Amino acid sequence: MTDSVVHYRLEGEIGVVTINYPPVNALGQGVREGLLACLAQGEADGAAKALVVMAEGRTFPAGADIREFGKPPAGPALPDVIAAYERSEKVIIAAIHGTALGGGLEVALGCDYRVALASAQVGLPEVKLGLLPGAGGTQRLPRLIGAEQALPLIVSGNPVKAPAALKLGILDAVLDGDLLQGALEFARAKVAENAPRRPLCDASVAAVSDTLFSDFEQSIAHRQRGFKAPFACIEAVKAAAELPFAQGLEKERELFLGLMASTESKAQRHVFFAEREVAKVPGLDAKTTQREVRSVGIIGAGTMGGGIAMNFLNAGIPVTLLEVKDEFLSRGVAVIRANYEATAKKGRLTSEQVEQRMALLTPSLSYDDLAQVDVVIEAVFENMDIKKSVFETLDKVCKPGAILATNTSTLDVNEIANVTQRPQDVIGLHFFSPANVMKLLEIVRGEATADDVIATTMALARRIGKVGVLVGVCHGFVGNRMLHRRQAEAMALVKQGASPQAVDKVLFDLGFPMGPFATSDLAGLDVGYRIREEIRKDDPSKAPRTWMDDLVEKGRCGQKTQAGVFDYEKGNRTPVPSADVDAIIAAYRATEGVTPRAVSEDEILERCMYVMVNEGAKILEEGIAMRALDIDVIWIYGYGFPVYRGGVMFWADTVGLDKIYARICELYQQTGEEHWRPSAYLKELVDAGRGFHH
């Protein structure tokens, strides 16, 4: 294997070590062995006055070989390979193209000089897997560019492009044209000037201020709440600044192994793999022919429709945006432009890019303008009659083979599909608000949805930068079905004696960006109120009145009115407990004949989370979600579930399904409520001593 993945040759007076291990030249065992073997060849080659290390294919090593994750380590270890290059008596130049990430950059840091094509990127992204660079990256990079510049790179894990890396001092040159020829010229120039070797292990970290590390830790404390790896990265860089190189490496290794064994890192690695796995639909042939998508129609220019449109405009896909009234259409187009111009003011888009995107947008008041689009997405009010009317019209005007999609968040996709003569072309595309920001796209397969429609929309999700997850049809699908259970428990807890702020605190402390009641305030309490009022027209028993209705009727609609479940100061989104709301809740309890009791944080956590676990198990039982990892990805990317907890079902495994199941059984016996009826699948897993993921 070694001969096939790394080889050595002499180019004039320069020895060239080339890695060839598609697709990304990952630093697997064979590559590590090959790097050592070829280094030995180069050192023994008397004609080679310097060495160049590079890679074939599309990239320099882009990191560790993920195929080795979770397996016993096999030598040689990457730190030993890098140390061998660093100890070489010959000058070594790393020639980078594509992405030199993680271990790839660490290999380059073990070389004396680094050159790269202008299109290349370098970085140390291990923190995103709950780890830190474990092959000397936290020790060498600060010695190369200083701790102050190294800290944000290592702690954020974000890559930098070659020109920026040159300014930082990571690179010694940015090359144009052919990488090999440029690297050979650079190497020959170093030989001609008798350039010195520059092993970073012999360098020291430039002096830093006494408060650099504490200040940096404080600056990320809120944003990185709950994550361990960013703070371990700071500790490792601090070791580089304060300890000799060998001791710094020992500290880095100690921190790395601690993170590797942590639940947080296991959760982040689970999410990393799960995000890639959701794209592979069980039972769907990977070779399924996809339909061509060159243009998209969107019905509804409101907040959701406009946000959906931006996803396609950003990807260079022309959009026809349809509304029923010119005032609604003009307002929707103006909001899209305003959003783009706000982004441009922040320097994330140029004025030219704003105009390019807007030029792809065609406003329309006529369904006839949708006759030739390849995909139509309906984003009108969440009302079945309205949606069915829209699809009846689409069935008449859209060309054969056009994909007809609904953005419904709860309604029956099959019922919508059945008003058309082409149910095989109908699918749900549930975008999350704000649609131009949130990464999740629930792709809802109907009973008749064709395989090529599924394959096309899964690929389209990736094309517009979304994480698409295929789910089945039921009320609320996966995410909202579980969310509704949690919200009902949160309401029940308040009815029984908990305060809204106590419930929110427990979920915030678990790692959610905000609790359920602050989330309701953000979304607007009037939205749910209108839905409940519609339900009550047909059957009041299906939506009994609660204290939330009283809030809306008193004008407390959430953040937009500066008063909802909580109070909000003007321009401030921080929720403040309200004495008025406390009085409304107390009156509601009295009306319901409830004597409030003390509710512990443990009870809040169990009831809010275990009800979701039980519902998730039922969703798997019914085949609405195909895998537990699908549910995890939905909750990570659609509902802000903390990445370092791995998703609802992964979190349940860490708590212990036997413990959760026993408590669910207890709550079912106490309440007799259907949502606490234990899932048969959950019982099956507990009886077998298994978890959702193992």
LINPETA-V802524 format. One line per field, one symbol per residue. ss: DSSP state (H for helix, E for strand, L for the rest). psi: psi as a letter, one per 40 degrees, with the letter a starting at -180 (. if undefined). burial: b if it has 9 or more other C-alpha atoms within 8 Angstrom, else e. A space follows every 50 residues. Layout:
# LINPETA-V802524
ss: ???
psi: ???
burial: ???
This chain:
# LINPETA-V802524
ss: LHHHHEEEEEELLEEEEEELLLLLLLLLHHHHHHHHHHHHHHHHLLLLLE EEEEELLLLLLLLLLHHHLLLLLLLLLHHHHHHHHHHLLLEEEEEELLEE ELHHHHHHHLLLEEEEELLLEEELHHHHHLLLLLLLHHHHHHHHHLHHHH HHHHHHLLLEEHHHHHHHLLLLEEELLLHHHHHHHHHHHHHHLLLLLLLH HHLLLLLLLLLHHHHHHHHHLLLLLLLLHHHHHHHHHHHHHHLLHHHHHH HHHHHHHHHHLLHHHHHHHHHHHHHHHLLLLLLLLLLLLLLLLLEEEEEL LLHHHHHHHHHHHHLLLEEEEELLLHHHHHHHHHHHHHHHHHHHHLLLLL HHHHHHHHHLEEEELLHHHHLLLLEEEELLLLLHHHHHHHHHHHHHHLLL LLEEEELLLLLLHHHHHLLLLLHHHEEEEEELLLLLLLLEEEEELLLLLL HHHHHHHHHHHHHLLLEEEEELLLLLLLHHHHHHHHHHHHHHHHHHLLLH HHHHHHHHHHLLLLLHHHHHHHHLHHHHHHHHHHHHHHLHHHHLLLHHHH HHHLLLLEHHHLELLLELLLLLLLLELLHHHHHHHHHHHHHLLLLLLLLL HHHHHHHHHHHHHHHHHHHHHHLLLLLHHHHHHHHHHHHLLLHHHLLHHH HHHHHLHHHHHHHHHHHHHHHLLHHHLLLHHHHHHHHHLLLLLL
psi: dddedhiiihgbehhhhhhggidefigidddddddddddddddehdehei ihhaiiaeiihfaiheeeheihhhiiidddddddddeieihhhhhhibhg ibdddddddeidihiiideiiiigeddeefaihefededdddddeidddd ddddddehiiidddddddedieihiiahddddddddddddddefiiighe deiihiiiideddddddddedddfhdiddddddddddddddeiidddddd ddddddddddeiddddddddddddddddehhhehheehhiihheiiihhh faddddddddddddefhihhhhididdddddddddddddddddddeeeii dddddddddehhiiehddeedeidhhhhfaighddddddddddddddiih eihhiheiedihdddddeeiefddehihggiihhdedhdihhhhhidehi dddddddddddddefihhhhiahihebddddddddddddddddddeeiid ddddddddddeidiiddddddddhddddddddddddddgddegiiidddd ddeeegeaddeehbdiihihehehhhihdddddddddddddefhhiihhi dddddddddddddddddddddeedididddddddddedefhhdeeeiddd dddddhdddddddddddddddehdeehhhddddddddefiade.
burial: ebeebbbbebeebbbbbbbbbeebbbbbbbbbbbbbebbebbbeeeebbb bbbbbbeebbbbbbbeeeeeeeeeebbbbebbbbbbeeebbbbbbbbbbb bbbbbbbbbbbbbbbbbbebbbbbbbbebbbbbbbbbbbbbbbbbbbbbb bbbbbbbbbbbbeebbebbbbbebbeeebeebbbeebbebbeeeeebebb eeeebeeeeeebbeeebeeeeeeeeebbbbbbbbebbbbbbeeebeebbe bbbebbeebbeebbbbbbbbbbebbeebbeeeebeeebeeeeeebbbbbb beebbbbbbbbbbbeebbbbbbbeeeebbebbbebbbeebbebbeeeebe eeebeebbebbbbbbbbeebbebbbbbbbbebeeebbbebbbbbbebbee ebbbbbbbbbbbbbebbbbbebbebbbbbbbbbbbbebbbbbbbbbeebe ebbbbbbbeebbebebbbbbbbbbebbbbbbbbebbbebbeebbbbbbeb ebbbbbbbeebbebbbbbbbbbebbeeebeebbebbeeebeebeeebbbb bbeeebbbbebbbbbbbbeeeeeeeebbeebbebbeebbbeeebebeebe beebbbbbbbbbbbbbbbbbbeebbbebbbbbbbbbbbebbbbbbbbbbb bbbeebbeebbeebbebbeeebeeebbbbebbbebbeeebbbee
